[in-house]
Amino acid sequence: MKDQIFSEEEYNDILSGFVSEAADLIQQVDVDLAALENRASDPEIVNSLFRAFHTIKGVASFFDLPRLVDLTHHVEELLNRVRQGTLQISPEMITFLRDARDLLEQMVELLASGNTQLPDPSAYIDRAQQLCNRPAVESETSRSADSEPTEPAGSTAEAVPPDTGHNSEPLPSAPTLDSTVRVDVQRLDRLLNLVGELVLVKNRFSQFLSQFGILEPGNGFMTDLQALNNQFDLITSELQNAIMTTRMLPIGRLFSRFPRLVRDLAREFNKEVEVHLEGQDTELDKSVIEVIGDPLVHLVRNCIDHGIESPEERRRNGKPARGRITLTARHEGNHVLIEVADDGRGINPALLKERAVEKGLITPEMAAQMSTSDAYNLIFRPGFSTANQVNQISGRGVGMDVVKTNVSRLNGMIMVQSAVGKGTRFTLKLPLTLAIIQCLIIEVGGQQFAIPLSSVLEITRVRHSELSQVHNRQVFNRHGSIVPLIRLSEVFELEDRTHARDPFYTLLLGLPGHAIGLAVEKIYGQKECVVKPLGPMLSQIRGLGGSTILGDGTVVMILDIGEIANMLKLNAVEFSG
């Protein structure tokens, strides 16, 4: 087929398009399977699954991929029996669908690498045929038997009722070819870069008009020019939002992997756990989703390993035998809040302090003075773990440190709330995008810097008389907490002029697990900043996260506050009081 119809280049282009489309369909399968756990009686979910496998089968047939065709055909036939009412959804069937989905993904990944030698699906075909050959009554019996409390994840699956229409009733219509266009993400990145340049020009033009207006007040021409600039500003903002929207993805694509993960981990630990997903339509930038996946996996693992109790312990404490993990996402201004919560045993701050002292992370005196919130933050210390033994899941003290590191890379924050015997909630506050961000422009040592506004908790003034020394570090008290004070002269070769000011401006900056204070000389206000990558030389300087250009053409470095805190070896627990 390839040799007769298409050139090698044309064939590879078409195959690449199929691989991309199949990957999207597999993500949709993940979403549908997660929904099927709790809504097995919803025919729309079954129809969506059927449509995904049917589409892949059709295109695979075009490319003469018999093993891929055989796999998807038998899955399609199984789902069609469910649509017809001759089979009912059972936990065993959901398990098979997930296994078939994994094999399908493996095949697509091989095709993406240029390998058309796909694995033999015979074992999966046999399983599909065995499920298809079961009568509806037997399937229901199997469902009831398999849905005993020992099944570790998800709500009990319910049967899909028979379709009321004829078998030939068409599926709900899929988007037409005219309504969607597949665009390479590199093209979107290019568009975003161009919009970023446009924002810089807009800021430069606004700065020019502001300066010119001072020289020519009341000039009619300037009034008209300012009106045009306002329109330019509005159109630029709308264009920026439109381009940013094209890069947004629903977080449901990420959440959909967790029902399977929770089920597998629950079986590993002989626990019963169900997972609930909320806010799956919440959208955020593709680049943020790519980074936040691993931290969420670590948080969920932590909840199952340390949070959720065994069924016996839960029953003794008057809880349902099955624990619950909830993943929630919602927008809050220019940020997204992602919560991972469990209804387990909660975090015991006394135990955390005890383990930290045993490991030499803190002294007994520090533990005695430590607040509960600071004790929670111990879990983010490198090498810290409360696991009694090392296994494939935990005990090495690296999981929560990874969470902190990745959240810091996103200029985000993480907060911990917990109640012993009731559960724990981790809240991640992340920017919607990393390309164009709101920054606070400051001056230190006569040089301007930009700080992501998402890191700024508060702007205050501190007098020198309020400062004290703890562990050779100046600190001050804010809202009952001891906050370490840093000066950029400790990191960069800058003259510190804040010593001559009393009081001096101080930014209270939030980091994953703690806060720090930054002494500054001047605050110029909030600006919309286009984040530019650093060149080869500047990228070697620690503490810098990028650069931006102000309206007057000044190039300003964007500070990486998390990295600066790491350089100075700052941690809130060392300053608890």
C-alpha positions in Angstrom: 0.0 0.0 0.0 2.8 2.4 1.0 4.9 1.7 -2.1 2.0 2.0 -4.5 0.2 5.1 -3.2 2.6 7.2 -1.1 6.2 8.2 -1.1 8.2 7.3 2.0 8.0 10.9 3.2 4.2 11.1 2.7 3.7 7.7 4.4 5.8 8.8 7.4 3.9 12.1 7.7 0.5 10.3 7.7 1.7 7.7 10.1 3.0 10.4 12.4 -0.4 12.0 12.4 -2.0 8.6 13.3 0.4 8.2 16.2 -0.5 11.6 17.5 -4.2 11.0 17.1 -4.0 7.6 18.7 -2.1 9.1 21.7 -5.0 11.6 22.2 -7.6 8.8 21.9 -5.7 6.7 24.5 -5.8 9.7 26.9 -9.6 9.8 26.3 -9.8 6.1 27.1 -8.0 6.9 30.4 -10.7 9.5 31.2 -13.5 7.2 30.2 -12.1 4.2 32.3 -11.8 6.5 35.3 -15.4 7.6 34.9 -16.5 4.0 34.3 -15.3 3.1 37.8 -18.1 5.2 39.3 -20.7 5.4 36.5 -20.8 1.9 34.9 -24.4 2.4 34.1 -23.7 5.5 31.9 -24.0 4.4 28.2 -22.3 7.6 27.0 -19.0 6.4 28.6 -19.3 3.0 26.9 -20.1 4.8 23.6 -17.0 7.0 24.0 -14.8 4.0 24.6 -16.3 2.2 21.7 -15.7 5.2 19.4 -12.0 5.5 20.5 -11.1 1.8 19.8 -13.2 1.9 16.6 -11.3 4.9 15.3 -7.9 3.4 16.0 -9.0 0.1 14.4 -10.1 1.9 11.2 -6.8 3.8 10.7 -4.7 0.8 11.7 -6.4 -1.2 9.0 -5.4 1.6 6.5 -1.8 1.1 7.5 -2.0 -2.7 7.3 -1.2 -3.3 11.0 -3.0 -6.6 11.6 -2.0 -7.1 15.3 -3.2 -3.6 16.2 -6.4 -4.2 14.2 -7.0 -7.6 15.9 -6.6 -6.1 19.4 -8.9 -3.1 18.8 -11.5 -5.2 16.9 -12.0 -7.6 19.8 -12.1 -4.8 22.4 -14.6 -3.0 20.1 -16.7 -6.2 19.9 -16.7 -6.6 23.7 -17.9 -3.0 24.1 -20.5 -3.5 21.4 -22.0 -6.4 23.4 -22.3 -4.0 26.3 -24.0 -1.4 24.1 -26.4 -4.1 22.9 -27.2 -5.2 26.5 -26.0 -8.8 26.1 -23.1 -8.1 28.5 -22.8 -6.0 31.6 -19.8 -4.0 32.9 -17.9 -5.9 35.6 -14.7 -5.2 37.6 -13.1 -8.0 35.6 -14.0 -6.3 32.3 -12.7 -3.0 33.5 -9.4 -4.7 34.5 -9.2 -6.2 31.0 -10.0 -2.9 29.3 -7.1 -1.2 31.3 -4.8 -4.0 30.3 -5.8 -3.7 26.6 -5.3 0.0 26.9 -1.7 -0.6 28.1 -0.9 -2.9 25.3 -2.4 -0.4 22.8 -0.2 2.3 24.2 2.8 0.0 23.9 2.0 -0.6 20.2 1.5 3.1 19.5 4.9 3.9 21.2 6.6 1.3 19.0 5.0 2.9 15.9 6.2 6.3 17.1 9.8 5.0 17.2 9.4 3.6 13.6 9.0 0.0 14.7 6.1 -1.8 13.0 6.9 -5.2 14.7 4.1 -5.1 17.2 3.6 -7.5 20.1 1.3 -10.5 19.7 -2.2 -9.7 21.2 -3.4 -13.3 21.3 -3.6 -13.6 25.1 -5.7 -10.4 25.2 -7.9 -11.6 22.3 -8.6 -14.8 24.3 -9.6 -12.8 27.4 -11.9 -10.6 25.3 -13.5 -13.7 23.8 -14.0 -15.3 27.2 -15.8 -12.2 28.4 -17.9 -12.0 25.2 -19.0 -15.6 25.6 -20.4 -15.0 29.1 -24.2 -14.5 29.2 -25.5 -11.4 30.8 -26.6 -13.2 34.0 -23.2 -14.8 34.5 -21.6 -11.4 33.9 -23.8 -10.0 36.6 -22.9 -12.8 39.0 -19.2 -12.3 38.3 -19.7 -8.6 38.9 -21.2 -9.2 42.3 -18.5 -11.6 43.3 -15.7 -9.4 42.2 -17.1 -6.3 43.8 -16.5 -7.5 47.4 -14.9 -5.0 49.7 -11.5 -6.5 49.0 -11.4 -4.7 45.6 -9.1 -1.8 46.5 -10.1 1.1 44.3 -13.1 3.0 43.0 -16.8 2.7 43.7 -18.6 -0.6 43.0 -19.2 -0.8 39.3 -22.8 -0.9 38.1 -24.2 -2.6 35.1 -24.9 -0.8 31.9 -28.6 -1.2 31.1 -29.6 -2.5 27.7 -30.0 0.0 24.9 -33.6 0.9 24.2 -33.0 1.5 20.6 -32.0 -0.7 17.7 -28.4 -1.9 17.3 -28.0 0.2 14.3 -28.7 3.4 16.3 -25.8 5.8 15.5 -23.3 6.8 18.1 -23.3 10.4 19.4 -21.7 12.4 16.8 -18.0 13.1 17.1 -16.5 16.5 16.1 -16.4 16.9 12.4 -13.2 17.3 10.5 -14.1 21.0 9.9 -14.3 21.8 13.7 -10.9 20.7 14.8 -7.4 21.2 13.5 -4.3 19.4 14.8 -1.4 21.8 15.3 2.1 20.9 16.3 3.0 22.3 19.7 6.1 23.9 18.3 4.0 26.1 16.2 2.0 27.1 19.2 5.3 27.9 21.0 6.4 30.0 18.1 3.1 31.9 18.2 3.5 32.4 22.0 7.0 33.8 21.5 5.7 36.2 18.9 2.9 37.3 21.3 5.6 37.8 23.9 7.5 40.1 21.6 4.3 42.0 20.9 3.8 42.4 24.6 7.3 43.9 24.9 6.6 46.3 22.1 3.3 47.3 23.8 5.1 48.0 27.1 7.8 50.0 25.3 5.2 52.0 23.4 3.2 52.7 26.6 6.4 53.8 28.4 7.2 56.2 25.5 3.7 57.7 25.5 3.9 58.2 29.2 7.2 60.1 29.0 6.0 62.1 25.9 2.8 63.0 27.7 4.7 64.7 30.5 6.5 66.9 28.0 3.4 67.7 26.0 0.4 67.9 28.4 -3.0 68.7 26.9 -1.8 68.0 23.3 -4.7 66.8 21.2 -2.6 64.6 19.1 -1.3 62.9 22.3 -4.9 62.3 23.4 -5.7 60.5 20.1 -2.5 58.6 20.3 -3.3 57.5 23.8 -6.7 56.2 22.7 -5.0 54.2 20.0 -2.6 52.8 22.5 -5.5 51.7 24.7 -7.0 49.9 21.8 -3.6 48.3 21.0 -3.3 47.2 24.6 -6.8 45.6 24.6 -6.2 43.8 21.3 -2.8 42.6 22.5 -4.3 41.3 25.7 -7.1 39.4 23.8 -4.6 37.9 21.4 -2.3 36.9 24.3 -5.3 35.2 26.0 -6.3 33.5 22.8 -2.9 32.0 22.2 -2.5 31.0 25.8 -5.9 29.2 25.6 -4.7 27.1 22.7 -1.9 25.7 25.0 -4.3 24.9 27.8 -5.2 21.3 28.5 -7.8 19.9 30.9 -6.1 18.5 34.0 -8.4 15.5 33.6 -5.9 14.1 31.2 -3.4 13.9 34.1 -6.0 12.9 36.7 -7.1 10.0 34.6 -4.0 8.0 35.3 -4.6 7.9 39.1 -7.5 5.4 39.4 -5.2 2.7 38.0 -2.2 3.9 40.1 -4.4 3.9 43.3 -5.7 0.4 42.6 -2.2 -1.0 42.0 -0.7 0.6 45.1 -3.7 -0.4 47.2 -3.2 -4.0 46.2 0.5 -3.7 46.9 -0.2 -2.6 50.5 -3.3 -4.8 51.0 -5.5 -1.7 51.5 -8.9 -0.7 50.2 -8.9 2.7 48.6 -11.2 4.5 46.2 -10.2 7.6 44.3 -12.5 10.6 43.6 -11.7 13.2 40.9 -13.1 16.7 40.9 -12.5 19.6 38.6 -11.2 17.5 35.7 -12.2 20.3 33.2 -9.9 22.8 34.9 -7.3 23.9 32.3 -3.7 24.9 32.7 -0.7 25.3 30.4 0.7 22.1 28.8 4.2 22.9 30.2 2.8 23.1 33.8 1.0 19.7 33.3 4.2 18.1 32.1 6.0 19.1 35.3 3.4 18.5 37.9 2.7 14.9 37.0 5.5 13.4 39.1 4.8 15.5 42.2 1.1 14.4 42.2 2.2 10.7 41.9 4.5 11.1 44.9 1.7 12.8 46.9 -0.8 10.0 46.1 1.8 7.3 47.0 2.4 9.1 50.3 -1.3 9.2 51.0 -1.6 5.4 50.4 1.6 4.4 52.2 1.5 6.7 55.2 -2.1 8.0 55.3 -4.7 5.4 54.5 -4.9 2.8 57.3 -5.5 -1.0 56.8 -9.1 -2.1 56.6 -8.9 -3.6 60.1 -7.5 -0.4 61.7 -10.2 1.7 60.0 -13.0 -0.5 61.3 -11.5 -0.4 64.8 -11.6 3.4 64.5 -15.2 3.5 63.3 -14.3 4.3 59.7 -15.4 2.6 56.5 -13.0 -0.2 55.6 -12.3 1.5 52.3 -10.3 4.7 52.4 -10.7 7.6 50.1 -8.3 9.8 48.2 -9.6 12.9 46.5 -7.9 14.9 43.7 -9.4 18.3 43.1 -8.5 21.2 40.8 -9.9 24.7 40.5 -8.9 28.1 39.2 -8.1 31.0 41.5 -7.2 34.1 39.6 -4.1 33.5 37.5 -3.4 30.3 39.5 -4.7 26.8 39.7 -5.2 25.1 43.0 -4.6 21.3 43.0 -5.5 19.4 46.2 -4.6 15.8 47.1 -6.5 14.7 50.2 -7.0 11.5 52.1 -9.2 10.4 55.0 -6.5 8.4 56.7 -4.6 8.6 60.0 -3.3 12.2 59.5 0.2 13.4 60.3 1.4 13.2 63.8 3.7 16.2 64.4 5.3 14.6 67.5 6.3 11.5 65.4 7.8 13.8 62.7 9.9 15.6 65.3 11.1 12.4 66.8 12.2 10.9 63.5 13.9 14.2 62.5 15.9 14.2 65.7 16.8 10.5 65.2 18.1 11.3 61.7 20.1 14.3 63.0 18.1 16.8 60.9 17.2 18.9 63.9 18.3 19.0 67.6 16.0 18.1 70.5 15.9 21.8 71.5 14.7 22.8 68.0 12.1 20.1 68.1 10.8 21.4 71.5 10.3 24.9 70.1 8.9 23.8 66.7 5.3 24.7 65.8 2.9 22.2 64.4 3.0 23.7 60.9 6.8 23.7 60.9 6.7 20.1 61.9 4.6 19.3 58.9 7.3 20.9 56.7 9.8 18.4 57.9 8.4 15.9 55.4 9.9 18.1 52.6 13.5 17.8 54.0 15.8 15.7 51.8 16.3 12.2 53.2 13.4 12.5 55.6 11.0 9.5 55.9 8.9 7.9 58.6 8.8 4.5 56.8 10.1 1.7 59.0 11.4 -0.3 56.0 12.5 0.4 52.5 10.4 -1.0 49.7 9.7 -0.2 46.0 7.2 2.5 47.1 8.8 4.4 50.0 11.3 4.5 52.8 14.1 6.2 50.9 13.2 9.8 51.9 13.1 11.2 48.3 9.4 11.4 47.4 8.3 14.6 49.2 11.6 16.3 48.4 10.9 15.8 44.7 7.5 17.4 45.2 9.1 20.5 46.8 11.7 20.7 44.0 9.2 20.5 41.2 6.8 22.9 42.7 9.6 25.4 43.2 10.5 25.1 39.6 7.0 26.2 38.7 7.2 29.2 41.1 4.5 27.5 43.1 3.7 26.9 46.7 2.6 23.8 48.7 0.6 23.9 51.9 -0.2 21.1 54.3 -3.2 20.7 56.5 -3.7 17.6 58.7 -5.7 16.3 61.7 -4.7 13.1 63.5 -7.2 10.4 62.9 -9.1 12.4 60.2 -6.7 12.8 57.2 -4.3 15.1 55.4 -4.7 17.7 52.6 -1.9 18.9 50.4 -2.7 22.1 48.4 -0.5 23.1 45.4 -0.8 26.6 44.2 0.6 26.9 40.7 0.7 29.5 37.9 -1.6 28.9 34.9 1.3 29.4 32.5 5.1 29.9 32.7 5.5 32.0 29.5 4.0 35.4 30.5 3.8 36.0 34.2 3.0 38.8 36.6 6.1 40.0 38.4 7.0 42.5 41.1 9.9 44.8 40.0 12.3 45.7 42.8 15.7 47.3 43.1 18.7 46.1 45.1 22.2 47.6 45.0 21.1 49.9 42.2 20.0 47.1 40.0 16.4 46.1 39.1 15.1 42.5 39.4 11.8 40.8 38.8 10.2 38.4 41.3 7.2 36.2 40.2 4.2 37.7 41.9 3.0 34.2 42.7 5.8 33.9 45.3 5.0 37.2 47.0 2.9 36.8 50.1 3.2 40.2 51.6 5.1 43.5 51.3 6.1 45.0 54.7 8.6 47.2 56.4 11.0 46.0 59.0 13.0 48.0 61.4 16.6 47.0 62.4 15.5 46.9 66.0 13.1 44.0 65.1 15.9 41.8 63.8 17.6 39.2 65.9 20.1 36.4 65.3 19.3 32.7 65.0 22.0 30.3 63.7 24.0 33.2 62.4 21.1 34.4 60.3 19.1 37.6 60.8 15.4 36.8 61.5 12.3 38.7 62.3 8.9 37.8 63.7 5.9 37.9 61.4 2.4 36.7 62.4 3.9 34.6 65.2 6.5 32.8 63.0 10.2 33.4 62.8 11.2 34.3 59.3 14.8 34.3 58.0 15.9 37.4 56.3 18.0 37.2 53.1 19.9 39.9 51.2 20.8 39.5 47.5 24.3 40.7 48.4 24.8 37.2 49.9 24.2 35.7 46.4 25.3 38.3 43.9 28.1 40.9 43.9 25.8 43.7 44.9 26.1 46.6 47.3 23.5 46.3 50.1 22.0 49.7 50.8 19.2 48.5 53.1 21.5 48.8 56.1 21.2 52.6 55.7 17.4 52.5 55.6 15.2 52.2 58.7 12.7 50.8 58.2 13.5 49.0 55.0 11.2 47.2 52.5 10.9 43.5 53.0 9.1 41.0 50.8 7.6 38.0 52.5 8.1 35.2 50.0 6.3 31.9 50.1 8.2 28.7 49.2 7.0 25.1 49.4 6.8 24.4 53.1 8.1 27.7 54.5 8.6 31.5 54.0 11.5 33.8 53.8 12.0 37.6 53.9 13.9 39.5 51.2 15.3 42.9 52.0 14.9 45.4 49.0 15.6 49.1 48.5 12.8 50.1 46.1 9.6 48.6 44.8 8.5 49.8 41.4 5.3 47.9 41.2 3.7 45.0 39.3 4.5 44.3 35.6 3.5 41.8 33.0 6.7 40.0 32.1 7.6 37.9 29.1 9.9 35.2 30.4 13.0 34.9 28.2 15.5 32.1 28.5 19.0 32.9 29.7 22.0 32.7 27.4 24.8 30.1 27.8 26.8 32.4 30.2 24.0 33.6 32.4 22.3 30.2 32.7 25.4 29.1 34.7 24.6 31.7 37.4 22.6 30.1 40.2 19.6 32.0 41.5 18.4 33.3 38.1 15.3 31.9 36.5 15.1 33.9 33.3 15.0 37.4 32.0 12.6 40.0 30.8 12.6 43.4 29.1 10.8 46.4 30.7 9.0 49.1 28.8 12.0 51.3 28.7 14.1 48.6 27.2 15.9 47.6 30.4 16.8 44.0 30.6 15.9 42.6 34.0 16.8 39.3 35.6 14.0 37.2 37.0 15.0 35.7 40.4 14.6 32.0 41.2 13.7 32.4 44.9 13.6 28.7 45.6 17.1 28.2 44.2 18.4 31.2 46.2 16.9 29.7 49.4 18.7 26.4 48.5 22.0 28.1 47.9 21.8 29.8 51.4 20.6 26.4 52.9 17.5 28.0 54.4 14.7 26.0 55.9 11.9 27.2 58.0 12.4 24.5 60.7 15.8 25.8 61.6 14.2 29.1 62.6 11.1 27.8 64.4 10.4 29.5 67.7 
